[in-house]
Amino acid sequence: SAGLSDFGRPDGYLARQVALWTRTWQAVKVEECAEMDHLADWLPAHLPTTDEARIAHGDYRLGNVLLHPTEPRIVAVLDWELSTIGHPLADLGYAAMTYHLPGDNDPLMGVAGEDLTGTGIPDESAFVAEYCRHAGREIPKDLPIFVIFSMFRLAAIVAGVWRRGLDGNASDSRAGTDLFRDRYRNLAQRAWELAGRL
């Protein structure tokens, strides 16, 4: 009804995304990272068998929302340039990724291992349950696959930033440093560890 029927392909979103970010990883790769290669092989064999098509934001996280100044609600979602028709759990997996990454004072990192008591931040199970309540769906058993995919995707993006930094054409002066190298490698390691627990 909003005229978005041709906004993106409604089928095979995750398979296409895994293929895209695998190609991206291979194009930006400047060193061996076994975890990235393992994930590129593992993900296609473990994707959910059911497919859904909704508007997918592509970068849905706390940093891309505006919160009401006095009420506990989101008033706007920003940064829609990656949006398309895709699987809605990809956005949920990306938002839930923060629960699997340590803080370490790094803007790409999360809250794994943190005591969230009294912070107002729900733990992952409460966060997912609230999402599912609002979305009118059961809690997905395959959510870890979406989290692993999100980590792989973000690792490929960060590896690309590191590569551009090494090549001297990145906008961030820190891009070619170990900060970005360590980020992508840590993301890949965490994702591979999570895959190993499934």
N, C-alpha and C positions, 0 to 999 in steps of 0.2 A: 504493500500500500504506500510505502514511502519512495517507490521507484528505484529500489536497490536490487532488483532481480538479476541484473547483469553486473553487479558489483564485484563478483568473484565466482569461481567455480564451486558448486555446492558439494562436490564429492572428492574424496581422496585428499583432503587438506593435510593431514598429518604425514602421509606418505610423500606428498610433494614437498612439504617443509623439510622433512628429514633429508630428502635427496638434495634440496637446495643448500642446506647448511652443511651437508657433507661435501658438496662441490666447493662451497665457500672455504671450508677448512682446508681442503686440498689445494686451493688456489693461493691461500695466504700462508701456508705451512712453511716455516723456515727452519724447523728442527723437529726431531721425532718427539711425539707425545703418544705413547702407547694407549693411554686411556681414551684419547680422542678417536684413535683408529678403532679401538674396541667398541666404543659407543656407536660409531658409524656403521659397524657390522651388526651390533646387538639390536639397535632400535628398530630397523625394518622387520626383524623377526619377532618383535614383541609388541608391535602396535596393536591397539584395541581392534577387535573385529567389527565393532559397530561404529558407524559414522554418523555424525550430526552436522547440520549446517545452520549457523547463526552468524550474526555480525560478531567478528572477533577483533578485539582492539589491537592485539599484537604486542603491546608494551604496558599491560595493565598492572600497575603497582602503586603503592602509596605515594611515590614521588610524582605521579601523574594525575593526582586528584586534588581538588580544592575542597577543604573541609569548611563547614559552616562555623563561624567564629564562636557561637555560643551553644549550638546544638550538635549532638553526636550523629551527624549525617554528611554525606558527600553532596556538594552542590554543583560540581562540574567535573567532568573527566576530560583531561587534556591530552594532546600529543597523539592525534589519530592518524598520522601519516602511514603507519604500518597496518591499518585496519583493512579487513577484507571479509569475505564470507569464509568461515572456518569453523572448526570444532570449538564449542564454548568452553570445554574443559581445558583447552590450551591456555586461555586467559586465567582460569582458576589455578592451573599448575604453575604458571609464571608468578602469580601473586603468592602462592604457597611456597615457592622456592625459598623465600626468606627464612622459613622455619628450618631449613636444611643447611644454611650457611652461617658461619660464625660472624660475630660482630667485628672485632679487630679494628675498629675505627676506620673501616673502609666503606665508602658509599655504595659499593656493589654487594656488600656483605649483609648478613641478616642477624637473626636472633637465636640461632641454635645454641643450646647450652645456657641460655640466659634464664634467670628466674623472672617470669613475667607477672608474678603475683603483685597486685596493687598498681600495675602500670596502666591498666585500661586496655592493654593489648591482649586479645584472646590467644589461647594456644591454638595450634594447628587444627585440632579436632573441632574445637568450638568455632573457629573461623570457617572451616569447610561445612560444618553443620548449618551455620547461619546462611551461608551462600545457598546451600541446597534447599533450605526452608524458603528463602525468597524466590529461588528458581523453580520451586515445585518439583524437585527431583530427588531421587534416592542418593545417599552418599555413595560416590563412585568408588568401587573397589580398585579400579585401574588408575586412580589419580597419580600414584607414584610414577607411572610411565610418562605422564604429562609433565611432572616435575623434572624427571631425567631429561626429557626432550628439551625443556626450557633451559636447563643447565648447559646442555650440549650446544644449543643455539646461541646462548649468551657467551659461552666459551669461544665459539667460532667468531662471533662479533669482536670480542676483546682481542683474540689472536690477530684479527684483521687490523685493529687499531695499533697493536704492537708492531705488526709488519709495516704499516704506513709510517710509524714512528722511526723504525729502523731505516726505511727508505727516505726519510727526511721530508715527507709530505703529509704529516698529521697536524691538525690544528692544536692539539694539546701538547705542550712542550715535554710532558712526562711520558708520552706515548711509547717512545722507544726504550724506556727504562725497564728495570726488573719489576716495577710496580705492575705494569700491564702483563708482562710475561708471567709473573706469579699469579695474577688474577685468573688468567685463562687456564693455567695448569691446575690451580686449586679447584676451579669450577669443574674441570674434567675429572679430577680425582674424586671429588665428592659425588659426582654423578655416577661414576663407575662403581664406587663403593655402594651407593644406593641400589644400583642395578644388581650387584652381587648379593644383596639381601633379599631380592625378590625370588 
